[in-house]
Amino acid sequence: MPQPETVLLDKLAGPADLRQMAEKDLPLLAEELRREMIAIVAETGGHLGAGLGVVELTVALHYVFNTPYDRLIWDVGHQSYPHKILTGRRGQMRSLRQAGGLSGFTKRSESVYDPFGAGHSSTSISAGLGMAMAEKLQAGQDREEGRAHERRNIVAVIGDGAMSSGMAFEAMNNAGAVDANLIVILNDNDMSIAPPTGAMSAYLARLASAPAYLALRRHARALSRRLPKFVSDTARKTEEYARGLLTGGTLFEELGFYYIGPIDGHNLSHLLPVLKNVRDHSAGKAGQMPVLVHVVTKKGKGYAPAEEARDKYHGVGRFNVTTGEQVKLPANAPSFTRIFADSLVEEARQDEKIVAITAAMPGGTGLDRMAELFPRRVFDVGIAEGHAVTFAAGLAAEGFKPFVAIYSTFLQRGYDQIVHDVALQGLPVRFAIDRAGFVGADGATHAGSFDTGFLTALPGFVVAAPADNVELKHMVRTAAAYDDGPIAFRYPRGEGEAGGELPLRGEILPIGKGRIMREGSQVALLSFGPLLYEALGAAERLAAEGISATVADARFAKPLDEELIALLAREHEALITLEEGAVNGFGAQVLQFLSAQGLLDAAPGRKGLKIRTLTLPDSYLQQGEQKQVMAQIGLSAAGIAAAAAALVRGAA
Ligand SMILES: Cc1ncc(C[n+]2csc(CCOP(=O)(O)OP(=O)(O)O)c2C)c(N)n1
């Protein structure tokens, strides 16, 4: 692939060099940066559309603000590739999202230019406000002690999708009521991953609409007299954009922000004067207001295949730069997501009470399939996982059968709602937990490690995991039929084993009952989830070494199949539990049960049980190729066999 010409970019070691450049050269630099980013992501895959949309904004921010002393926070961080290229990481960009390489998000340990790590959305205003408050406290303390203090700006860049989340509103509500120097840049591209939903998106579209903006231009002169002094004295551009004062106040102004916008985010001659003005106005003065600059951009800007794609190339595999065609890895089997989506559609056909909820991820969770057939029964609530859970609880309270489909990592946002609104009231909300386990290239922020632990902690919750596709089908049917309280089933990213011929509909499984897959005598391998197949592979290996292994599929982490577990404990000298989750999950539940029953104890005529719990390690797993990492941490047939052999032989 020919590399793009990057004459200006090649001269930059970092933002300090950028700030030496003439303003007139910045549009060309932005163009080089855009080409460079496209060439890189074509080789690595990753997030493309969001980064392309902020190329000019990235150049402008680093040009105007004194990064890294001034703090620049990117919400989610998936749009930070141009920022990474400009901040000394250009040479490592081709290691993006790979083991040992650059993260696909911002990360404090990666660069001083990343003052706050991200991955989950809508944290930037809260973190920025914390930093602005720290700056204010520090300035005050320095003043009192007679120390010199260099004023620091805090800038948070947040997308219109992320802005619609509750956390962003909580932060704005707080920021508008305190006296702090915070600059929020709203990057409004009228897209989330999917087209944005909700009133906020409609509101921003109205704000950005042309007629009001043009009216403002006509009134700009008259208006300037009514603007705060810093605006009327300095950049006329800013004054033109501060139109909320004319139109009677935007939502942001009602929340206590000084609103400026909307500005064309691809036009540096518009961006630069406004940002300079905001910078020079800001800081430490009494009566400081947080500022919100509303920037309008195009997701995928400057790359035709991205601009034209429905998802604006939010996330892509490797692709051909000329054609935009993505390299599709051949799929051996349908993914768990697809099996879930199809199974839910079948259940929804049978029962009109079944409804489904996604938090801004209709494609990722597969709910778009049900939405095609039953559009009124699928709800995209926006990036609002906590709300999604309580909304589902409301539906359940009225006799509907809600399936909440959320990735494990994002469900963490809804934990109090799960505890207080669902579990405590025993409401039958069904949780389809996708990406439960190690996720690969997205790394630690997206790992689905904790759901088994945090759900099995809750009295009355049913927590299940399918070993394969057929089992997932059974679990969707089981969840649809289960009305006695909350139920969750978790499945990892990617494709599973078939598990036999896929029926059109699954069967209703008995709650809290597992199954024995292979009978042996020395060691029992008790698996929760798709690791069952690694356990079966391990049993083969053990047999070759003369060790006889039983393999069982627990199906449920709560309630446990106590009969099955007691049997395994009594009839084997060693027991190993297996799960793709953190240390306090399924294995912990089994240990708790065995200890409570005295089944670990030695007794006359019986040795104590040798037991090990194989889980994800008690550390934040970094990005890497899924299969490789699983093998490295011992969750493979070979690793399990080695652990079992060592246990039986007394070496572990
Ligand atoms: C808490 C949480 N839920 C869901 C996601 C998945 N996610 C990543 S980016 C994104 C859309 C963000 O839209 P927006 O803020 O408008 O940024 P854009 O990609 O359009 O630049 C979503 C839903 C997430 N990162 N965090």
The ligand as an ORCA input file, in Angstrom:
! r2SCAN-3c Opt
* xyz 1 1
  C     -20.889      3.119     28.840
  C     -20.696      2.812     27.394
  N     -21.704      2.269     26.684
  C     -21.522      1.971     25.381
  C     -20.344      2.213     24.764
  C     -20.123      1.810     23.308
  N     -19.852      2.959     22.475
  C     -18.616      3.312     22.076
  S     -18.583      4.673     21.132
  C     -20.263      4.816     21.201
  C     -20.945      5.922     20.464
  C     -20.460      7.222     20.877
  O     -21.114      8.186     20.116
  P     -20.581      9.665     20.146
  O     -20.282     10.082     21.532
  O     -21.540     10.497     19.393
  O     -19.192      9.577     19.398
  P     -18.878      9.320     17.848
  O     -18.464      7.874     17.753
  O     -20.095      9.624     17.048
  O     -17.766     10.242     17.551
  C     -20.821      3.800     21.977
  C     -22.263      3.612     22.214
  C     -19.315      2.776     25.546
  N     -18.095      3.032     25.044
  N     -19.524      3.070     26.845
*
